[in-house]
Amino acid sequence: MEVAIERKVRNMDPLIKWLLDGDVAVQFQVHRDLLGTEKTDLRDRISQEGWGARFLSIRHKAGHWGQRFYQPKWISTHYSILDLKNLLISPDCPPIRESIVQVLDTLKGEDGGVSPFGAEQKCDVCVNGMFLNYATYFMIPEDRLTSIVDFLLTEHMKDGGFNCRSNFSGATHSSVHSTICVLEGIHEYARNGYTYKLNTLLEVEKTCIDFLLEHRLFRSHRTGEIFDKRMLMLSYPGRWKYDVLRALDYMQMAGIGYDPRMQDALDVLLKKRLKDGTWPNQAKHPGKTHFDMEKTGASSRWNTLRALRVLKHFDIEFN
């Protein structure tokens, strides 16, 4: 089997070969998502070399990154662990699990979530959606996460989605930023076998997906106008921010079938492809970083990989 796979790699088109020249984390996801091969040896190497090893080496002896859980962006514990999760480093990584438990032990708020600003402060919906995403990926015990689930369910809005201002300033309309963060958290929660209020979460997931589709992933549901052109810019890492590729990548990850309301976003994605067949990294969210995985404005292996797996999922051919 391995010989056949390697022969396939040698004979594949230059775009795949270019992707496989990238970081070991990219290589692992290319094999898994584009070539249909689960190469555990590549996943094991993510903690030992490349970007994954660099992130781990920056962790302080006290168990955190940056200054604390959420400060400063983007070198805090929260965003460092989110980056490591998105690299698909092995879930069995004791230092990361220790850091997550440390946050749960010190920053659990009265409303049940983890607070980026201290346990005595209100919790943030986006942050808790992202926290649920990586905490369940790294298999934190369910009983440590039930109050986070309860907090998120309390903040679910009538229009189907979420808004991080709901418990701060009384938002009346959901935010695509908050909604995608919670959707990714619910998906990871369900994928890893957690059961506490799972059926309720899956119903919430359906309403969130419908909320995004009602907006055709980037348009006002009232006027049809683009509500923020920055969401058409492809970026990686996405942090807490939404864009059309992140939304489409979620849809393929969750196994959502084609819906005509996705077509505008798929058209945008296809138009973003460069002449050499790659997709660019068009935007960098301002803030301090440990290091840049890719150069803004240049061809992006992350965005190319994500675009290709979206097109593969929806069975879209392109020249």
Residue, then its C-alpha position, 0 to 999 in steps of 0.5 A: m500500500e505504501v509503495a502505491i501511495e508513494r508512486k501516486v505522489r511522484n506522479m501527481d500534479p505539481l500543485i500537490k508536490w508543492l504542498l508536500d514540500g511544506d511543513v510537516a503539518v501541511q504534509f499530514q493534512v494533504h495526505r489525509d484530506l487530498l490523498g486519502t491516506e492517514k500517515t500517523d508518522l507525519r502527525d507524530r513528527i509535528s511536535q518534533e519539527g517545524w511549526g509545531a515544535r517551535f510553538l511548543s518550545i516557546r511555552h513557558k515553564a510555568g505552563h503558559w504562552g505569552q503573558r497569560f491566557y488571552q494576552p497579548k494577541w496572538i502569542s497568548t496561551h489561548y491562541s498558541i493552543l488554537d494554532l497547535k490544534n489547527l496544525l493537528i498535532s497529536p491530541d496526546c500532548p501532555p504539555i498542552r493538556e496541562s496548560i488547558v487544565q491550568v486555565l480551567d483551574t484558574l479562569k472559570g467564571e461565575d457564568g460557567g465559561v472561561s474568561p479571558f479577562g479574569a474569573e471575576q469577569k463575564c465570559d466571552v462567547c467567541v473565546n469559549g467556542m474556540f476553547l471548546n474546540y481545542a479542549t475537546y480535541f485534546m480530550i479534556p475530561e467531559d466533567r471539566l467542560t459541562s459548564i462551558v457547554d451550558f454557558l454557550l447554550t445560554e447565549h444561543m440567539k433567537d436568529g440561530g447564531f451567536n454574538c460575543r456581545s450578547n452577554f455584554s451589551g445585549a446584541t440582537h443579531s448574531s455575528v458570523h465571527s462568533t457563530i463560526c467559532v462556536l460551530e467549530g467547537i460543537h463539531e470537535y465536541a461531537r467528533n470526539g465522543y462527548t455526550y453531555k447535552l450533545n443532542t441540544l448542541l447538534e440542534v444548535e449546530k443546525t440553526c447556526i449553519d442555517f444562519l450562515l447560509e441565510h446570509r449566503l456566507f457573506r451577504s446581508h439577509r435583507t439587502g443581499e449586499i456584502f456586509d464586510k468586504r474583509m470577509l472575502m480576504l483569505s487569511y491564515p491563521g484566522r484567529w477569531k475572525y470569519d472569512v468565506l474560506r473558513a466558512l466553506d472549510y467548516m462545511q466540508m469538515a462537518g460533511i455538509g452537502y452542497d446548498p445553492r446558498m453557498q455558490d456565491a462563496l464558492d465563486v469567490l474562492l475560485k476567483k481567488r486562485l492565482k495563475d500558478g494554481t495556488w491561493p494567496n494569503q491575503a490578510k494578516h490580522p494585526g497583533k504580535t505573533h511568535f513567528d509567521m508561518e507564511k508571508t502575507g501576499a504570497s502563495s499560501r500552502w494553508n489556503t491552497l490546502r483548504a481551498l482544494r479540500v473544499l473543492k474536493h468535498f463539493d466535487i468541483e472541477f477547475n482548470 
